[in-house]
Amino acid sequence: MNNTTKENSAENKMGTMPINKLVWNMSFPMMVSMLVQALYNIVDSIFVARLSEDALTAVSLAFPLQTLIIAVGAGTGVGINAILSKSLGEKNFKKANAVALNGGFLYIISCLLFLVLGFTVVKPFYTSQLKGSSPQIFDMGVQYLSIVMIVSLGIFGQFFFERLLTSTGKTIFSMISQLSGALTNIILDPILIFGLLGLPKLGVAGAAIATVVGQCVAAVVACVCNLKFNHEIDLSVKGFRPNGKLIRAIYMIGIPSIIMQSIGSVMTYCMNKILIDFSSTATAVFGVYFKLQSFFFMPVFGLNNGITPIIAYNYGAQQRTRMVKTIKLSMGIAFGLLLLGFAGFELIPQVLLQMFDASKEMLEIGCRALRVIGAHFLFAWFCIIALTVFQALGKAVYSMIVSIMRQLIVLIPAAYVLSKIGGLHAVWWAFPIAEAISLTVSACFLANIYKKIIKPLPEGRE
């Protein structure tokens, strides 16, 4: 495809399509696919919970390092997405191709890093959380997490090819990719966990194998979609050499996002250590909370994936009106989605917990926990969209500051103090407290960005 054709293709999509329709076209496929991703994460834990509460706890304790994998993949993708979309907005197709190839190189390096970590850190990681208190949870956790980390090729390949699709507005193919991976995982989970169709019963190891196979399937589908349909990007590696300048540019945006999401790993690890002192059931409740909240948060993250290239493209094209309209519309959608989450946590916590074969103790702890934590949905919608705007405009450091403040400076200290003065049930109040403070800081940063970056741009067309 020549540059003129590429220019017309990108311009017709990002630069001229009415914003309501564009946000819908870009975001809805991603929201559906992310919803399915959340669903199969929940299904994964539901099947594991059928084994035992210890099995559910073992998988829950793996969450910090699983989050770290996602943080590196998604954060690198944010950098690729922002620079690639901005390059398309500037009609610089040569740079867009170079960004894509260097992004692929970074994902290969990331895969090798987690391969090494999978062989070296998993046992010390579980030892530090359990302190020798439960050998059964330790053994199951090591089995599960080792497989997920060592076979990370699928998830990094999935991130790479899907980010290229979203950067060029082809989110429908990204949705197809994620759906294929999710369905593969859902089908394989009961077969491998419980040993159906004549296969051996693998337990939590079967859940891990189903996860990585699903990721590999999604990566292959996304790769095929790029090669067949994504003509704006040339993935020819002939003569490729890593470009230090582009890699630095990707990570200037991506590293704050990686740190921001990695902070979630640190937060989860610290929360697990606080809660395990009360009981393993409290830790299992925390793990279930994360699975359940993802059902409402993941569609919002899909919305983010859809609007990031829209904002970045129109920033590059100097179209203020389209940027502002995109931000306002996405905030309205995010509020509606998380309002549903708030209602679910407040009105039917027992129903949600019973999906995980909750014991009497788990129901007693979990119902109170979900109702308290649920309040943070009322603040989170604004913070999520604001952080996306920061990243799309190359100010990801603001996102990093807000995340560090929320999860390390406020949430963990508050949870620790509350655990000492109010016991287990007081710990959960740390979540709405931290979210309310992060909303205030996010609003200040967004006002500053509007004044210094968005407002000075030409008004442009709608």
LOLONU-6185 format. One record per residue (C-alpha): residue number from 1; residue in one letter; x, y, z. Coordinates in pm, 1 decimal, padded with zeros to 6 digits, always signed. Example, Ala and Ser with C-alpha at 12.3 -4.5 7.8 and 13.67 -1.06 7.14 Angstrom:
! LOLONU-6185
NODE seq type        x        y        z
NODE   1    A +01230.0 -00450.0 +00780.0
NODE   2    S +01367.0 -00106.0 +00714.0
***
This chain:
! LOLONU-6185
NODE seq type        x        y        z
NODE   1    M +00000.0 +00000.0 +00000.0
NODE   2    N +00148.6 +00337.9 -00100.8
NODE   3    N +00164.3 +00638.8 +00132.8
NODE   4    T -00129.7 +00817.2 -00033.7
NODE   5    T -00357.3 +00517.7 +00019.7
NODE   6    K -00234.1 +00480.4 +00377.0
NODE   7    E -00298.6 +00848.5 +00441.9
NODE   8    N -00653.0 +00831.5 +00308.7
NODE   9    S -00725.3 +00517.3 +00509.5
NODE  10    A -00605.1 +00664.6 +00838.1
NODE  11    E -00757.6 +01008.1 +00773.1
NODE  12    N -01101.1 +00870.1 +00686.3
NODE  13    K -01109.1 +00671.4 +01009.0
NODE  14    M -00943.0 +00881.1 +01278.9
NODE  15    G -00965.7 +01231.6 +01140.1
NODE  16    T -01312.1 +01264.8 +00988.3
NODE  17    M -01551.2 +01000.8 +01124.3
NODE  18    P -01800.5 +01149.9 +01376.4
NODE  19    I -01661.4 +01102.3 +01727.7
NODE  20    N -01963.5 +00913.2 +01865.3
NODE  21    K -01939.7 +00660.9 +01584.4
NODE  22    L -01559.8 +00649.9 +01593.8
NODE  23    V -01542.9 +00581.8 +01968.2
NODE  24    W -01807.9 +00314.1 +01926.4
NODE  25    N -01631.2 +00151.7 +01630.5
NODE  26    M -01289.6 +00164.7 +01797.1
NODE  27    S -01389.5 +00077.4 +02152.4
NODE  28    F -01686.2 -00158.0 +02137.6
NODE  29    P -01493.3 -00453.8 +01990.4
NODE  30    M -01220.0 -00398.7 +02250.9
NODE  31    M -01475.3 -00371.7 +02531.2
NODE  32    V -01640.4 -00696.2 +02424.8
NODE  33    S -01308.4 -00877.8 +02399.0
NODE  34    M -01189.3 -00746.4 +02734.7
NODE  35    L -01521.4 -00847.5 +02889.7
NODE  36    V -01466.3 -01198.4 +02758.7
NODE  37    Q -01110.4 -01186.2 +02896.0
NODE  38    A -01252.5 -01097.0 +03237.5
NODE  39    L -01512.1 -01371.9 +03203.4
NODE  40    Y -01255.2 -01641.0 +03135.6
NODE  41    N -01043.8 -01517.3 +03427.8
NODE  42    I -01349.9 -01559.3 +03647.9
NODE  43    V -01432.7 -01898.1 +03495.5
NODE  44    D -01070.8 -02003.9 +03552.6
NODE  45    S -01101.9 -01928.9 +03924.6
NODE  46    I -01449.1 -02085.9 +03946.1
NODE  47    F -01310.4 -02415.0 +03815.2
NODE  48    V -01006.0 -02393.9 +04044.8
NODE  49    A -01234.6 -02323.2 +04341.9
NODE  50    R -01409.0 -02654.1 +04268.2
NODE  51    L -01081.4 -02826.8 +04358.4
NODE  52    S -01052.5 -02663.1 +04702.4
NODE  53    E -01025.9 -02327.3 +04877.4
NODE  54    D -00651.4 -02390.9 +04908.2
NODE  55    A -00628.7 -02419.4 +04529.5
NODE  56    L -00811.8 -02087.8 +04494.8
NODE  57    T -00573.2 -01929.3 +04744.7
NODE  58    A -00270.4 -02068.5 +04558.1
NODE  59    V -00387.1 -01911.4 +04231.2
NODE  60    S -00477.2 -01586.6 +04408.6
NODE  61    L -00127.1 -01559.5 +04553.3
NODE  62    A +00015.5 -01584.2 +04199.7
NODE  63    F -00161.6 -01264.4 +04101.2
NODE  64    P +00123.8 -01018.2 +04174.6
NODE  65    L +00366.7 -01180.4 +03929.0
NODE  66    Q +00092.8 -01242.2 +03673.5
NODE  67    T +00012.0 -00872.3 +03700.6
NODE  68    L +00379.6 -00793.1 +03642.0
NODE  69    I +00371.5 -00983.8 +03311.2
NODE  70    I +00062.1 -00792.6 +03206.0
NODE  71    A +00219.0 -00465.5 +03322.9
NODE  72    V +00524.0 -00510.7 +03101.0
NODE  73    G +00315.2 -00620.9 +02802.9
NODE  74    A +00047.0 -00354.7 +02835.5
NODE  75    G +00288.2 -00076.1 +02931.2
NODE  76    T +00513.8 -00141.0 +02633.7
NODE  77    G +00199.9 -00148.6 +02420.8
NODE  78    V +00094.7 +00193.9 +02549.3
NODE  79    G +00423.2 +00340.3 +02426.4
NODE  80    I +00393.9 +00167.6 +02089.3
NODE  81    N +00029.0 +00265.7 +02052.7
NODE  82    A +00077.7 +00633.6 +02134.2
NODE  83    I +00382.5 +00688.7 +01910.4
NODE  84    L +00251.9 +00477.8 +01622.5
NODE  85    S -00089.1 +00649.5 +01619.4
NODE  86    K +00071.7 +00993.2 +01646.8
NODE  87    S +00301.8 +00904.7 +01354.1
NODE  88    L -00000.8 +00807.6 +01146.5
NODE  89    G -00166.8 +01137.1 +01239.8
NODE  90    E +00145.7 +01317.1 +01116.9
NODE  91    K +00144.8 +01103.0 +00797.6
NODE  92    N +00490.0 +00966.0 +00887.2
NODE  93    F +00441.1 +00605.4 +00773.7
NODE  94    K +00810.6 +00517.0 +00768.9
NODE  95    K +00835.3 +00600.5 +01138.0
NODE  96    A +00516.0 +00403.6 +01209.2
NODE  97    N +00671.4 +00091.2 +01053.6
NODE  98    A +00992.4 +00139.8 +01251.1
NODE  99    V +00796.6 +00179.0 +01575.9
NODE 100    A +00613.6 -00149.1 +01507.7
NODE 101    L +00932.9 -00347.1 +01442.7
NODE 102    N +01116.9 -00206.4 +01742.7
NODE 103    G +00811.3 -00281.3 +01955.5
NODE 104    G +00824.7 -00643.8 +01843.8
NODE 105    F +01191.2 -00657.9 +01941.1
NODE 106    L +01107.4 -00529.8 +02290.5
NODE 107    Y +00841.3 -00797.3 +02335.6
NODE 108    I +01092.0 -01070.8 +02246.7
NODE 109    I +01331.2 -00937.9 +02511.2
NODE 110    S +01046.3 -00928.7 +02764.3
NODE 111    C +00956.2 -01290.1 +02689.5
NODE 112    L +01315.5 -01403.8 +02751.8
NODE 113    L +01327.1 -01209.6 +03077.9
NODE 114    F +01018.2 -01381.1 +03217.8
NODE 115    L +01142.6 -01719.0 +03098.5
NODE 116    V +01444.4 -01673.3 +03326.4
NODE 117    L +01231.9 -01540.3 +03613.4
NODE 118    G +00998.0 -01837.4 +03583.3
NODE 119    F +01285.4 -02071.0 +03665.3
NODE 120    T +01434.8 -01861.4 +03945.6
NODE 121    V +01188.3 -01652.6 +04149.2
NODE 122    V +00864.7 -01851.1 +04180.3
NODE 123    K +00958.3 -02060.8 +04485.6
NODE 124    P +01109.9 -01768.9 +04682.8
NODE 125    F +00803.8 -01563.5 +04589.5
NODE 126    Y +00560.1 -01813.4 +04744.4
NODE 127    T +00787.8 -01875.3 +05043.4
NODE 128    S +00788.8 -01504.7 +05126.4
NODE 129    Q +00408.6 -01493.2 +05133.8
NODE 130    L +00329.1 -01821.9 +05307.6
NODE 131    K +00629.5 -01840.4 +05545.0
NODE 132    G +00604.2 -02220.6 +05541.5
NODE 133    S +00248.4 -02218.3 +05678.2
NODE 134    S +00084.0 -02426.8 +05404.9
NODE 135    P +00291.3 -02676.0 +05198.9
NODE 136    Q -00013.2 -02772.3 +04989.4
NODE 137    I -00083.1 -02412.2 +04881.9
NODE 138    F +00288.9 -02368.8 +04815.5
NODE 139    D +00311.8 -02672.1 +04586.3
NODE 140    M -00000.5 -02584.0 +04386.3
NODE 141    G +00103.7 -02221.0 +04353.1
NODE 142    V +00451.9 -02304.6 +04228.3
NODE 143    Q +00306.8 -02540.1 +03965.8
NODE 144    Y +00063.4 -02278.2 +03839.9
NODE 145    L +00288.6 -01974.0 +03833.6
NODE 146    S +00593.4 -02150.5 +03687.6
NODE 147    I +00397.0 -02253.4 +03378.5
NODE 148    V +00242.3 -01906.9 +03333.2
NODE 149    M +00580.1 -01729.9 +03353.4
NODE 150    I +00795.0 -01971.8 +03156.5
NODE 151    V +00549.0 -01988.9 +02865.8
NODE 152    S +00490.2 -01612.2 +02834.5
NODE 153    L +00554.2 -01610.6 +02457.9
NODE 154    G +00180.2 -01625.0 +02389.2
NODE 155    I +00075.9 -01327.6 +02599.7
NODE 156    F +00358.0 -01104.9 +02469.1
NODE 157    G +00283.8 -01204.9 +02110.3
NODE 158    Q -00082.5 -01130.1 +02172.4
NODE 159    F -00001.6 -00786.1 +02314.1
NODE 160    F +00224.5 -00699.7 +02020.2
NODE 161    F -00004.6 -00792.1 +01733.6
NODE 162    E -00319.1 -00659.0 +01901.4
NODE 163    R -00155.7 -00320.8 +01969.9
NODE 164    L -00072.3 -00287.6 +01601.4
NODE 165    L -00434.6 -00355.0 +01514.4
NODE 166    T -00570.6 -00101.8 +01762.6
NODE 167    S -00315.1 +00161.3 +01658.4
NODE 168    T -00449.5 +00154.8 +01303.8
NODE 169    G -00816.1 +00142.5 +01403.4
NODE 170    K -00875.2 -00227.8 +01329.1
NODE 171    T -01011.1 -00314.3 +01669.7
NODE 172    I -01257.8 -00568.0 +01529.5
NODE 173    F -00965.8 -00799.5 +01453.2
NODE 174    S -00822.8 -00743.8 +01799.2
NODE 175    M -01160.6 -00851.4 +01935.9
NODE 176    I -01155.3 -01165.7 +01720.8
NODE 177    S -00807.5 -01246.3 +01851.8
NODE 178    Q -00902.4 -01206.9 +02217.1
NODE 179    L -01225.8 -01398.1 +02173.0
NODE 180    S -01040.7 -01690.1 +02016.9
NODE 181    G -00795.1 -01702.2 +02306.4
NODE 182    A -01064.6 -01669.7 +02569.7
NODE 183    L -01284.0 -01941.1 +02421.0
NODE 184    T -00983.2 -02173.8 +02393.9
NODE 185    N -00908.6 -02116.8 +02761.6
NODE 186    I -01269.3 -02169.1 +02872.3
NODE 187    I -01296.5 -02495.0 +02675.6
NODE 188    L -00963.4 -02633.1 +02798.3
NODE 189    D -01006.0 -02536.3 +03164.9
NODE 190    P -01246.4 -02813.5 +03278.8
NODE 191    I -01085.0 -03068.8 +03045.8
NODE 192    L -00734.4 -03019.0 +03184.5
NODE 193    I -00821.4 -02934.4 +03547.0
NODE 194    F -01055.3 -03230.5 +03603.3
NODE 195    G -00915.7 -03477.4 +03347.0
NODE 196    L -01210.8 -03502.0 +03110.0
NODE 197    L -01215.6 -03682.4 +02770.4
NODE 198    G -00966.7 -03941.8 +02893.9
NODE 199    L -00694.8 -03688.4 +02979.5
NODE 200    P -00515.5 -03692.4 +03317.1
NODE 201    K -00645.3 -03469.5 +03597.0
NODE 202    L -00387.9 -03187.7 +03619.9
NODE 203    G -00547.8 -02961.6 +03881.3
NODE 204    V -00408.1 -02608.5 +03899.4
NODE 205    A -00137.1 -02700.5 +03647.8
NODE 206    G -00417.3 -02771.6 +03401.0
NODE 207    A -00556.5 -02422.1 +03461.1
NODE 208    A -00213.4 -02274.1 +03383.9
NODE 209    I -00174.7 -02481.9 +03066.9
NODE 210    A -00520.4 -02377.0 +02947.8
NODE 211    T -00423.8 -02013.2 +03007.2
NODE 212    V -00099.2 -02020.9 +02808.3
NODE 213    V -00251.0 -02223.4 +02522.7
NODE 214    G -00531.4 -01967.4 +02496.7
NODE 215    Q -00275.4 -01685.9 +02485.9
NODE 216    C -00079.8 -01859.2 +02208.6
NODE 217    V -00395.4 -01910.8 +02002.6
NODE 218    A -00483.6 -01541.5 +02040.2
NODE 219    A -00132.3 -01438.7 +01934.1
NODE 220    V -00146.5 -01653.4 +01619.2
NODE 221    V -00490.3 -01517.4 +01523.1
NODE 222    A -00374.6 -01156.6 +01578.8
NODE 223    C -00061.1 -01219.8 +01372.1
NODE 224    V -00264.5 -01356.0 +01081.2
NODE 225    C -00504.4 -01059.3 +01100.3
NODE 226    N -00212.4 -00816.7 +01083.1
NODE 227    L -00054.8 -00986.4 +00785.1
NODE 228    K -00382.8 -01007.5 +00591.8
NODE 229    F -00565.0 -00687.2 +00684.3
NODE 230    N -00333.9 -00433.2 +00849.1
NODE 231    H -00182.0 -00276.5 +00538.9
NODE 232    E -00089.5 +00050.3 +00714.5
NODE 233    I +00196.5 -00133.2 +00887.3
NODE 234    D +00478.1 -00316.4 +00707.8
NODE 235    L +00616.4 -00594.5 +00929.6
NODE 236    S +00903.5 -00692.6 +00699.9
NODE 237    V +01211.0 -00757.6 +00916.4
NODE 238    K +01455.6 -00746.6 +00626.6
NODE 239    G +01748.3 -00529.3 +00728.1
NODE 240    F +01598.8 -00457.7 +01070.9
NODE 241    R +01825.9 -00315.8 +01339.3
NODE 242    P +01709.5 -00203.9 +01684.5
NODE 243    N +01671.2 +00174.4 +01689.9
NODE 244    G +01784.8 +00313.3 +02025.1
NODE 245    K +01609.6 +00645.6 +01972.0
NODE 246    L +01273.2 +00483.5 +01902.1
NODE 247    I +01314.0 +00235.1 +02186.4
NODE 248    R +01381.1 +00523.6 +02424.8
NODE 249    A +01073.7 +00705.4 +02289.6
NODE 250    I +00856.2 +00396.1 +02338.6
NODE 251    Y +00978.2 +00350.2 +02693.2
NODE 252    M +00953.4 +00719.7 +02778.5
NODE 253    I +00579.7 +00664.6 +02751.4
NODE 254    G +00573.3 +00292.6 +02828.1
NODE 255    I +00792.3 +00273.7 +03140.2
NODE 256    P +00570.1 +00502.3 +03350.0
NODE 257    S +00278.9 +00281.6 +03244.0
NODE 258    I +00476.9 -00034.3 +03328.0
NODE 259    I +00567.8 +00109.9 +03666.9
NODE 260    M +00210.0 +00220.7 +03717.4
NODE 261    Q +00075.2 -00129.7 +03657.3
NODE 262    S +00365.9 -00299.1 +03834.4
NODE 263    I +00271.9 -00100.8 +04139.4
NODE 264    G -00042.9 -00312.5 +04130.2
NODE 265    S +00180.6 -00617.9 +04171.7
NODE 266    V +00352.0 -00464.2 +04473.3
NODE 267    M +00017.5 -00359.3 +04618.7
NODE 268    T -00131.8 -00707.4 +04574.7
NODE 269    Y +00177.0 -00871.3 +04724.7
NODE 270    C +00163.4 -00642.0 +05028.2
NODE 271    M -00211.8 -00691.8 +05069.6
NODE 272    N -00165.0 -01069.6 +05056.5
NODE 273    K +00094.0 -01044.8 +05335.1
NODE 274    I -00140.7 -00830.4 +05545.9
NODE 275    L -00439.5 -01060.9 +05490.6
NODE 276    I -00259.8 -01395.5 +05529.0
NODE 277    D -00193.9 -01300.0 +05892.2
NODE 278    F -00570.7 -01315.2 +05947.1
NODE 279    S -00640.7 -01631.3 +05743.5
NODE 280    S -00590.4 -01790.9 +05403.1
NODE 281    T -00964.6 -01738.3 +05350.6
NODE 282    A -00915.8 -01360.9 +05371.9
NODE 283    T -00651.7 -01389.8 +05099.2
NODE 284    A -00888.7 -01598.0 +04886.8
NODE 285    V -01157.2 -01329.1 +04928.2
NODE 286    F -00910.2 -01067.6 +04808.1
NODE 287    G -00831.7 -01283.3 +04503.4
NODE 288    V -01202.2 -01328.7 +04428.3
NODE 289    Y -01253.4 -00952.2 +04458.5
NODE 290    F -00990.5 -00892.9 +04190.5
NODE 291    K -01153.6 -01142.3 +03957.4
NODE 292    L -01499.3 -00992.9 +04010.0
NODE 293    Q -01394.4 -00629.0 +03976.2
NODE 294    S -01218.2 -00713.2 +03649.8
NODE 295    F -01558.8 -00800.0 +03502.2
NODE 296    F -01650.1 -00430.8 +03531.3
NODE 297    F -01305.6 -00275.5 +03490.9
NODE 298    M -01192.4 -00472.7 +03185.9
NODE 299    P -01456.6 -00320.8 +02953.2
NODE 300    V -01338.6 +00023.3 +03070.2
NODE 301    F -00981.6 -00078.2 +02985.9
NODE 302    G -01112.5 -00188.7 +02645.8
NODE 303    L -01261.6 +00159.1 +02609.8
NODE 304    N -00917.4 +00299.1 +02696.1
NODE 305    N -00753.5 +00089.6 +02426.1
NODE 306    G -01002.6 +00226.1 +02176.4
NODE 307    I -00972.8 +00594.7 +02266.1
NODE 308    T -00592.0 +00607.7 +02309.0
NODE 309    P -00519.2 +00606.2 +01933.5
NODE 310    I -00809.4 +00848.7 +01871.0
NODE 311    I -00670.1 +01102.6 +02116.6
NODE 312    A -00309.5 +01049.2 +02003.5
NODE 313    Y -00399.9 +01074.6 +01632.6
NODE 314    N -00601.8 +01393.4 +01672.2
NODE 315    Y -00329.6 +01539.7 +01891.2
NODE 316    G -00086.2 +01477.7 +01607.8
NODE 317    A -00340.2 +01619.6 +01360.6
NODE 318    Q -00403.3 +01927.2 +01583.6
NODE 319    Q -00778.0 +01863.1 +01626.3
NODE 320    R -00875.8 +01993.3 +01972.9
NODE 321    T -01252.9 +01960.5 +01936.0
NODE 322    R -01232.4 +01592.3 +01846.6
NODE 323    M -00996.3 +01524.1 +02137.8
NODE 324    V -01219.8 +01693.9 +02394.5
NODE 325    K -01534.0 +01525.2 +02265.9
NODE 326    T -01362.4 +01185.4 +02284.5
NODE 327    I -01257.9 +01245.3 +02645.7
NODE 328    K -01603.8 +01360.2 +02756.4
NODE 329    L -01783.7 +01073.4 +02585.6
NODE 330    S -01547.4 +00811.5 +02726.0
NODE 331    M -01592.4 +00946.1 +03079.2
NODE 332    G -01968.6 +00909.0 +03047.7
NODE 333    I -01937.3 +00550.9 +02927.7
NODE 334    A -01686.4 +00461.9 +03201.3
NODE 335    F -01914.1 +00606.5 +03470.5
NODE 336    G -02207.9 +00397.8 +03348.9
NODE 337    L -02005.2 +00075.7 +03346.6
NODE 338    L -01861.2 +00120.9 +03694.6
NODE 339    L -02197.7 +00225.5 +03834.4
NODE 340    L -02312.4 -00125.1 +03741.6
NODE 341    G -02013.4 -00264.1 +03931.0
NODE 342    F -02103.8 -00059.4 +04237.7
NODE 343    A -02461.8 -00188.5 +04225.8
NODE 344    G -02347.3 -00550.3 +04193.1
NODE 345    F -02105.4 -00532.7 +04485.9
NODE 346    E -02359.3 -00358.8 +04709.3
NODE 347    L -02674.1 -00556.5 +04624.8
NODE 348    I -02569.2 -00915.8 +04547.3
NODE 349    P -02228.4 -00987.9 +04708.4
NODE 350    Q -02344.9 -01327.5 +04834.2
NODE 351    V -02451.2 -01435.4 +04485.1
NODE 352    L -02114.8 -01328.1 +04343.8
NODE 353    L -01917.8 -01515.9 +04609.0
NODE 354    Q -02122.1 -01834.4 +04578.8
NODE 355    M -01997.1 -01871.3 +04221.9
NODE 356    F -01662.6 -01964.1 +04380.8
NODE 357    D -01800.6 -02233.8 +04612.8
NODE 358    A -01762.6 -01993.9 +04905.8
NODE 359    S -01752.2 -02149.6 +05249.8
NODE 360    K -01948.4 -02000.9 +05541.3
NODE 361    E -01633.6 -01819.4 +05657.6
NODE 362    M -01563.6 -01690.3 +05309.2
NODE 363    L -01918.9 -01557.8 +05277.3
NODE 364    E -01897.6 -01384.3 +05613.1
NODE 365    I -01569.9 -01211.8 +05525.5
NODE 366    G -01646.0 -01158.0 +05158.7
NODE 367    C -01989.9 -00996.5 +05176.4
NODE 368    R -01865.4 -00725.1 +05408.7
NODE 369    A -01550.6 -00680.1 +05201.9
NODE 370    L -01729.0 -00640.9 +04867.7
NODE 371    R -01978.4 -00389.3 +05003.8
NODE 372    V -01702.2 -00169.9 +05145.6
NODE 373    I -01465.5 -00198.1 +04849.0
NODE 374    G -01753.6 -00140.6 +04608.0
NODE 375    A -01764.0 +00226.2 +04703.0
NODE 376    H -01442.2 +00287.0 +04508.0
NODE 377    F -01626.3 +00224.3 +04178.8
NODE 378    L -01786.0 +00566.9 +04226.5
NODE 379    F -01443.3 +00734.2 +04197.6
NODE 380    A -01246.4 +00501.7 +03970.8
NODE 381    W -01417.6 +00586.4 +03639.0
NODE 382    F -01270.3 +00938.0 +03632.3
NODE 383    C -00921.7 +00825.0 +03731.4
NODE 384    I -00904.4 +00553.7 +03464.7
NODE 385    I -00997.7 +00785.8 +03177.3
NODE 386    A -00775.4 +01066.3 +03308.9
NODE 387    L -00474.7 +00831.8 +03320.9
NODE 388    T -00548.3 +00723.0 +02964.2
NODE 389    V -00547.2 +01086.6 +02848.3
NODE 390    F -00211.4 +01141.5 +03018.7
NODE 391    Q -00061.0 +00843.2 +02834.9
NODE 392    A -00208.5 +00930.5 +02495.4
NODE 393    L -00061.4 +01282.9 +02517.0
NODE 394    G +00284.2 +01162.4 +02616.5
NODE 395    K +00245.1 +01255.0 +02986.2
NODE 396    A +00244.6 +00902.6 +03124.7
NODE 397    V +00457.2 +01021.3 +03417.8
NODE 398    Y +00137.3 +01179.3 +03558.6
NODE 399    S -00027.7 +00837.7 +03546.6
NODE 400    M +00269.8 +00691.0 +03728.9
NODE 401    I +00253.7 +00954.0 +04002.0
NODE 402    V -00118.4 +00897.1 +04059.4
NODE 403    S -00073.5 +00518.6 +04071.5
NODE 404    I +00221.3 +00532.6 +04312.1
NODE 405    M +00029.2 +00768.2 +04537.4
NODE 406    R -00289.2 +00561.0 +04529.2
NODE 407    Q -00149.2 +00211.5 +04576.1
NODE 408    L +00173.7 +00259.5 +04771.4
NODE 409    I +00157.2 +00592.4 +04950.3
NODE 410    V -00210.7 +00569.9 +05051.7
NODE 411    L -00362.0 +00222.4 +05004.9
NODE 412    I -00101.9 -00006.4 +05164.7
NODE 413    P -00021.1 +00215.9 +05465.1
NODE 414    A -00393.5 +00272.7 +05521.6
NODE 415    A -00464.3 -00101.4 +05500.0
NODE 416    Y -00182.8 -00180.6 +05744.2
NODE 417    V -00291.1 +00083.0 +05996.8
NODE 418    L -00657.5 -00016.8 +05968.6
NODE 419    S -00566.1 -00384.2 +06016.6
NODE 420    K -00397.8 -00297.0 +06346.4
NODE 421    I -00663.6 -00068.7 +06486.8
NODE 422    G -00982.5 -00217.8 +06341.2
NODE 423    G -00904.7 -00576.7 +06243.4
NODE 424    L -00977.9 -00754.3 +05916.1
NODE 425    H -01305.6 -00583.2 +05829.8
NODE 426    A -01148.4 -00237.9 +05861.5
NODE 427    V -00879.5 -00321.2 +05601.8
NODE 428    W -01123.2 -00295.5 +05311.6
NODE 429    W -01188.9 +00075.8 +05375.9
NODE 430    A -00839.1 +00149.2 +05243.8
NODE 431    F -00969.8 +00104.0 +04886.9
NODE 432    P -01233.4 +00380.5 +04875.1
NODE 433    I -01004.0 +00611.0 +05075.7
NODE 434    A -00720.1 +00569.7 +04825.7
NODE 435    E -00951.0 +00605.9 +04525.0
NODE 436    A -01103.1 +00930.4 +04651.7
NODE 437    I -00758.8 +01084.2 +04699.0
NODE 438    S -00640.5 +00970.6 +04354.6
NODE 439    L -00949.0 +01127.9 +04195.2
NODE 440    T -00854.0 +01464.6 +04343.4
NODE 441    V -00495.5 +01444.6 +04217.5
NODE 442    S -00604.1 +01315.9 +03872.5
NODE 443    A -00844.2 +01609.0 +03834.8
NODE 444    C -00563.9 +01856.3 +03910.6
NODE 445    F -00331.5 +01694.7 +03655.3
NODE 446    L -00604.5 +01682.1 +03390.1
NODE 447    A -00683.0 +02050.7 +03439.6
NODE 448    N -00312.9 +02131.5 +03396.9
NODE 449    I -00287.8 +01925.4 +03077.0
NODE 450    Y -00597.9 +02088.5 +02934.6
NODE 451    K -00458.3 +02434.7 +03001.5
NODE 452    K -00107.1 +02369.8 +02867.0
NODE 453    I -00156.8 +02111.4 +02589.4
NODE 454    I -00516.7 +02076.2 +02474.8
NODE 455    K -00653.1 +02430.8 +02495.0
NODE 456    P -00375.4 +02594.3 +02284.3
NODE 457    L -00447.6 +02357.2 +01991.3
NODE 458    P -00657.5 +02478.1 +01695.2
NODE 459    E -01024.9 +02404.1 +01747.6
NODE 460    G -01044.1 +02195.7 +01427.8
NODE 461    R -01344.8 +02011.1 +01299.6
NODE 462    E -01583.6 +01775.4 +01471.4
***
